[in-house]
């Protein structure tokens, strides 16, 4: 058994449990670019591993109460059948080198889209915090809110996500979680992750069954992925309720950007220049955006200020309790 596969899958599992994103977007390019697995086999093997990994993280979120079961139901109405259809479309294209190239290109595009959606997600959260602090928006929810489910757009979101997952294994944690943010802005980050992980269980299972039926599955690859990703997803899900995911998401966006460009055969020099520009220019742009919304340029400064404010409030409350 390839221990490199096990360790790689363990790292991916932690990211998935922590953020709800990055499963197919990290696992599949890892298989293609590092371990030399063909794109079709990588997609099917990743889907089978995800079908085992995602229930682990979902169970933790269910116990923590960070899952909206109504949203899961309507998403699955769209995603489960469309995931199987995605497999059928892929198989209708054939099995030759040209199809492998098409899948590889589709993976690259889907992964770059995932990276961009991570940045969109971070910006939306920043604006929400700024409005809540300034009193211009509703306070950010502290407890699980009751949301009014919108069945039609939710089913359509699930159908689009399922189709992409069936063809590329990418999208269950990127496209759908961003769509939920736009449709249901009142959900907390942990609720988005928990709901997305649970709805992805039947979605990924449907796509995995389709790939298994049509003979793309390689158990020699899938088993090490399962052995590594399952404990990783459990650890990540346990950490998600207590650790800020901002740094993890920024690192994930960087890795996805690099993976997407390599899958699209972007030259190494161009890739390096783009990544350097993203690391430096992106950081400076994000600092500017934070300042424009009245926040410190660095998130660490904001965290220290928030911690100091809570400490001050506690000291005032303690002093008032001691007064005769």
QUIGI-V886377 format. One record per residue. N is the residue number from 0. PHI is phi in radians with two decimals (* if undefined). PSI is psi in whole degrees, 0 to 359 (999 if undefined). OMEGA is omega as a letter, one per 40 degrees, with the letter a starting at -180 (none if undefined). Layout:
N:PHI:PSI:OMEGA
N:PHI:PSI:OMEGA
//
This chain:
0:*:136:a
1:-1.37:108:a
2:-1.21:336:i
3:-1.08:319:i
4:-1.09:317:a
5:-1.09:313:a
6:-1.17:320:i
7:-1.09:317:i
8:-1.15:325:i
9:-1.07:315:i
10:-1.13:318:i
11:-1.12:320:i
12:-1.05:320:i
13:-1.07:316:i
14:-1.10:318:a
15:-1.12:314:i
16:-1.14:327:a
17:-1.37:320:a
18:-2.06:346:a
19:1.38:0:a
20:-2.23:160:i
21:1.71:1:a
22:-1.07:284:i
23:-1.15:327:a
24:-1.19:338:i
25:-1.82:316:a
26:-1.16:313:a
27:-1.13:311:i
28:-1.12:331:i
29:-1.06:316:i
30:-1.13:318:a
31:-1.29:311:a
32:-1.45:325:a
33:-1.69:318:a
34:-1.80:0:i
35:1.20:26:i
36:-1.41:143:i
37:-1.12:148:a
38:-0.98:316:a
39:-1.11:315:i
40:-1.16:323:i
41:-1.10:317:i
42:-1.07:311:a
43:-1.18:319:a
44:-1.15:320:i
45:-1.13:320:a
46:-1.11:319:i
47:-1.13:316:i
48:-1.10:319:i
49:-1.14:326:i
50:-1.10:334:i
51:-1.61:324:a
52:-1.27:314:a
53:-1.11:325:i
54:-1.06:332:a
55:-1.14:308:i
56:-1.11:324:i
57:-1.11:320:i
58:-1.08:318:i
59:-1.10:316:a
60:-1.17:325:i
61:-1.07:316:i
62:-1.15:328:a
63:-1.47:356:i
64:1.30:28:a
65:-1.94:39:i
66:-2.28:132:i
67:-1.73:104:a
68:-1.19:330:i
69:-1.13:318:i
70:-1.13:320:i
71:-1.02:316:a
72:-1.05:310:a
73:-1.24:326:i
74:-1.09:318:a
75:-1.19:330:i
76:-1.01:326:i
77:-1.59:321:a
78:-1.37:322:a
79:-1.10:308:i
80:-1.18:324:a
81:-1.24:332:i
82:-1.12:319:i
83:-1.18:322:i
84:-1.10:322:i
85:-1.03:320:i
86:-1.13:317:i
87:-1.08:319:i
88:-1.10:317:a
89:-1.08:316:a
90:-1.22:330:i
91:-1.16:339:i
92:-1.32:341:i
93:1.90:191:a
94:-2.20:6:a
95:-1.39:185:a
96:-1.09:327:a
97:-1.11:321:i
98:-1.16:318:i
99:-1.02:320:i
100:-1.17:320:i
101:-1.11:316:i
102:-1.10:318:i
103:-1.08:317:i
104:-1.15:317:i
105:-1.07:321:i
106:-1.07:314:a
107:-1.04:315:i
108:-1.12:315:a
109:-1.10:323:a
110:-1.25:319:i
111:-1.11:323:i
112:-1.11:319:i
113:-1.07:316:i
114:-1.06:318:i
115:-1.16:324:i
116:-1.20:330:i
117:-1.07:319:i
118:-1.23:323:i
119:-1.09:317:i
120:-1.06:316:i
121:-1.11:320:a
122:-1.16:318:i
123:-1.06:317:i
124:-1.14:322:i
125:-1.12:315:i
126:-1.11:320:i
127:-1.06:315:a
128:-1.13:320:a
129:-1.14:317:i
130:-1.15:320:i
131:-1.12:319:a
132:-1.17:322:a
133:-1.48:357:a
134:1.35:12:a
135:-1.61:351:i
136:-2.40:174:i
137:-1.18:145:i
138:-1.02:144:i
139:-1.13:135:a
140:-1.14:138:i
141:-1.73:330:i
142:-1.98:169:a
143:-1.12:117:a
144:-1.44:157:i
145:-1.55:115:a
146:-1.82:148:i
147:-1.53:112:a
148:-1.24:136:i
149:-1.89:95:a
150:-1.03:311:a
151:-1.10:305:i
152:-1.11:330:i
153:-1.20:317:i
154:-1.12:318:i
155:-1.12:320:i
156:-1.07:315:i
157:-1.08:321:a
158:-1.14:317:i
159:-1.14:314:i
160:-1.09:318:a
161:-1.09:319:a
162:-1.09:316:a
163:-1.18:319:i
164:-1.11:318:a
165:-1.07:328:a
166:-1.61:331:a
167:-2.24:348:a
168:1.24:0:a
169:-1.86:139:i
170:2.25:339:a
171:-1.12:330:a
172:-1.91:0:a
173:-1.96:294:a
174:-1.05:313:a
175:-1.22:320:a
176:-1.21:326:i
177:-1.20:318:i
178:-1.04:319:i
179:-1.13:324:i
180:-1.06:321:a
181:-1.33:322:a
182:-1.35:326:a
183:-2.31:73:a
184:-1.15:346:a
185:-1.38:351:a
186:-1.31:138:i
187:-1.21:161:a
188:-1.03:317:a
189:-1.15:328:i
190:-1.26:323:i
191:-1.07:315:a
192:-1.11:312:a
193:-1.11:315:i
194:-1.12:318:a
195:-1.14:318:a
196:-1.09:318:a
197:-1.22:318:i
198:-1.16:334:a
199:-1.28:343:a
200:-1.10:302:i
201:-1.19:329:i
202:-1.06:307:a
203:-1.17:324:i
204:-1.07:318:i
205:-1.08:314:i
206:-1.15:321:a
207:-1.13:319:i
208:-1.09:318:i
209:-1.05:315:a
210:-1.18:324:i
211:-1.15:321:a
212:-1.10:321:a
213:-1.63:13:i
214:1.43:22:i
215:-1.62:355:a
216:-1.39:136:i
217:-2.19:103:a
218:-1.15:334:i
219:-1.11:336:i
220:-1.67:319:a
221:-1.12:320:a
222:-1.11:313:i
223:-1.07:325:i
224:-1.10:319:i
225:-1.16:315:a
226:-1.07:326:a
227:-1.50:319:a
228:-1.33:329:a
229:-1.10:306:i
230:-1.12:328:i
231:-1.10:316:i
232:-1.12:323:i
233:-1.12:314:i
234:-1.12:316:a
235:-1.09:318:i
236:-1.14:322:i
237:-1.15:326:a
238:-1.37:337:a
239:-1.10:332:a
240:-1.38:345:a
241:-2.11:344:a
242:-1.92:140:i
243:-1.21:136:a
244:-1.65:3:a
245:-1.02:311:a
246:-1.14:319:i
247:-1.07:317:a
248:-1.16:323:i
249:-1.16:318:i
250:-1.12:321:i
251:-1.10:318:i
252:-1.06:320:i
253:-1.11:313:a
254:-1.13:318:i
255:-1.11:319:i
256:-1.05:315:i
257:-1.13:315:a
258:-1.11:315:a
259:-1.06:316:a
260:-1.16:322:i
261:-1.19:323:i
262:-1.16:333:i
263:-1.57:8:i
264:1.07:36:i
265:-1.23:135:a
266:-0.99:151:a
267:-1.04:318:a
268:-1.12:316:i
269:-1.10:317:i
270:-1.04:315:a
271:-1.10:319:i
272:-1.16:320:i
273:-1.15:317:i
274:-1.13:321:i
275:-1.12:317:i
276:-1.12:322:i
277:-1.15:317:a
278:-1.16:316:a
279:-1.52:303:a
280:-1.12:320:i
281:-1.11:320:i
282:-1.14:317:i
283:-1.14:320:i
284:-1.12:319:a
285:-1.16:322:i
286:-1.08:318:i
287:-1.10:317:i
288:-1.09:318:i
289:-1.09:316:i
290:-1.12:319:i
291:-1.07:332:i
292:-1.68:16:i
293:1.34:24:a
294:-2.00:159:i
295:-1.04:150:a
296:-1.05:326:a
297:-1.86:134:i
298:-1.12:330:a
299:-1.12:324:i
300:-1.14:319:i
301:-1.07:318:i
302:-1.10:319:i
303:-1.15:320:i
304:-1.12:318:i
305:-1.13:319:i
306:-1.14:319:i
307:-1.13:322:i
308:-1.11:319:i
309:-1.16:322:i
310:-1.10:318:i
311:-1.10:319:i
312:-1.10:320:a
313:-1.13:320:a
314:-1.16:321:i
315:-1.11:316:i
316:-1.10:320:a
317:-1.15:319:i
318:-1.14:321:i
319:-1.18:328:i
320:-1.22:331:a
321:-1.41:343:a
322:-1.17:140:a
323:-1.21:999:none
//
